Amino acid sequence: MKTRITLVRHGLTNENLTFTMIGVTDPPLHPLGAEVLERVGERFKDKTFDRAYSSPLIRAVQSADQILKFHPTLDLSLEPRFAEINLGIWEGRLSSEVFSERDSNQVVKDALNEELEDFTVPEGEGRREALKRFTDGLTSIAANDPGGEILVITHGGLLALLHCEKSGELLGRFRHHHPKHGSISIVEVTTSEPNDVRDGEIAKDDTDLSEIKFISFDDRQHIDDELEERIKTTSSAMRKR
């Protein structure tokens, strides 16, 4: 059974605009972030969703609210498996400061090594670990609503890891594939019917034989040049403070 899941990256926060590293750090949306997500809601106002899920982090929940105000009868469920990667000791640090240590700090060297498939920031979460919980979450909600249309608000790191895996790239290249804040990606999740038999074995549950396929990635049609310029100007001004 095929289930279609619309994945939206949350809107911008102050920290995103200043290139501050946040994973499980939990700031609210910047007004520009809310504006972009309202445009997502306008794109979806005539679309029917059977279920809506969000990462429990505030920036994702507030992003979901901007969409669901066009769907007042649709309840929002919080799903911890859709939360961003824990960045451990790098949480709250400027990315420029962290990566300036690339020549002296082995942890930073490892993080930037694109041939390194897995990596964990000290006190944080590994790439493989984060990807597994994300895909487990997607296959689980698909199995609960086979054939449905589902909305998920999540985070750039998880989407980038999933994109790498499905395109056959090493996870070490995931930072090249972060979708834009407020962008839209769509996956189709195929789950087995109960008691499907494949290769002579009965599936233990509907998620055992699941498959995730991208239909689209990083759709940003709703972010026009004028809004893009305002985002860039605001980001530049904030970083100069």
N, C-alpha and C positions, 0 to 999 in steps of 0.2 A: 504494500500500500504506500502511495506517495503522499507526503505532507509537504506543503509549501510554507517556508518560514522566511518572513521578511525581517532582516537584521538591520537595526539602525544604530550607528555609533552615537553616543551621547553628545550633547552640545558643549561648546567651549566654556571653560572656567577661567578665572584670573590666572591660575597656575598654568593652564595650557597656553595662554597668551604670553606669559613670561618665560615659557620653556622650562618650567619647574617640573621635576619628575614626581608624578603621583601615580600610585597604583591603588593601594587600599586607603590612602589618605582621602578624606571625604569632604571636599569643598562643594559649595553650591554652584549653580550655573552663573556665568556672566550674562548680562542682558543680551549681548550679541548671540550667545549660545541659545538662549530662549527664543530669540527671533528666528534663528535658523530652524529650530525644531518646530516652531509654529508653521513655518513653510512646509515642513514635512507633513504636518497634520493637514494642511490645506491640500497637499497632493493626495492624501489618503482619505479625504472626507467622504468620497463616494465608494470607498472600498469596504468590503465586509470582512471582518476578522472574527474567528471563532473564539480565540483566546489571546490574551496579552500578558507578556512576562517582562520583568525588568531585573537587572542587577539591583541589589539592595542599596548600592551607593547613591548618595543624594543626587549627584549630577545626572545619573541615569533615571532615577525616579522623577525628577523634575522634567527631564526630557520627555518621558512617557506622558506626563501630565499635559504637555503642550500638544501632543498628538491625540490623547484620549478626550480632550475637551470637545473634539469633533465626533466622538463616539461615547456619549454619556452613559450608555447602558452596558458598556464593556468594562468588566472588573479587571484590575491589575493584580497579578500575582508576583511576589518577589521570589527570585530564584538565586540563591548564593552561588551556584555553579556558573552564573553569568557575570560575576564580579571580576574586576581587572586583576592582572598579575600582581602579586605582592612584591614590591621592589626593595624590601628589606632595608638595609642601611642607606640606600639611596633615596628613600622617601623624603620629599621636601627639599631636595638639593637641586640647584640649577644644573641642567644637562651640560652646559658649557664648562662648569666647574668639574663635574665628574669626568668628562671625557678629556679634559686638559691633562689628566693624570695618566694618559694612555702609555706614556713612555716609562713611567716609574712604578705603576701599580699593576700587578699581575692580574688582579680581578678585572680591572678595566680592559686590559689586553685580551683576556678571555672573552669578555662580553662583546668585543668588537671583532673577534675572530669568526668570520663567516663560515669557516669550515667546521667549527665546533657545533655539533648538532644540538647538544643540550647544555644548559648553563643555568646556574642559580646564584643570584645575588646573595651574599651572606645575610642570614636571617630572613630571606625571602622565599620565593617559590620558583621551582624549575620550569623551564619551557615545556618539557614533555608533560610534567604534572599538570600544568595549567591547561594545556591543550586537551588532555584526557578528560579533565572535569568538564570542560566546555562541550566537547563532543558527546560526552555522556549525558549532559543536560539537554542537548538538542535532540538526541535520539530518544531520550525519555519522554520529552513533551510531545514528540512526534508519535510515539507509540500510544500515548494517552489520547491523542486526537487524530487517528489515522484518516488521511484524506482531507484534513482541515487546512484552514488558512490561519497562520499564527504570526503574531507580532512579537519581536524580541528587541529590547533596548539593552545594548551591551557596550563593550569597550574595544579600543583600537588594537591593543596588544593581542587579545584573543582572536580577533578577526584576521590580523596579520599572520598569526601562527597557522590558523586554519587555511588561509589562502596559500601559504607556503606548502603545507602538506598536500593539499589537493592539486597544486600545480607542479608537484614533484621537486620543489626546491628545498634545500637544507633549511632547517629552522633558524640557523645562524644568520640568515638573510631577512628575517622577518621585519626588521626595522625599515627596510626599503618598501614595505607593502602596507604600512599603516593607512587605512582609509581616512578620508577627511572627516572632521567632526561634523556630525549631522548628515553624513552620507548614508545611502541605502544600498544594501546588498541582499541578494535573495538566494537561498539554497533550497534544494529539493531533497528531502530525507525519505529514503525508501526503507521501510521496516518490514520484517517478515510477518506473515499472518500467524496467529497462534497455532502452534503445533505444526508449522511448516517442516517439511522433511527435505533436507538438502544433503547430498553426499551420504545418504543413509542415516543421518542423524537428525533428531528432533531438536529444534531450537529451545533453549532453556527459557527464554523470554523473547519479547518482540524486539528488543534492542540488540540481540546477539548477532543478527545477520543484517544490520543496518548499513546503509550507504548514504553519504552526504555528497551532493553535487552542487557546485555553484551554477546558478542561472545568470546572475549578474553580480558585479562587484564595484563598490565605490561610486555609485550613481550620485551625482551632485548637481543635477539639472536645475534644482531649485535655488542654488547659490549663484546668483548672477554677478556680473563684473562689479557692479556698484557695491553690493554687499561684501564681496571679496576684498575690495579696496578698503572699505571701512574696517574690516577685520585686520588687515595688514597694518593700517595706520594706527589703530588702537594698540596692537601688539608692539609696534615699534616704540610708541610713546611710553607704554608701560615698562618696557625694558630699559629705557633711558633714565628712569627715575632713580 
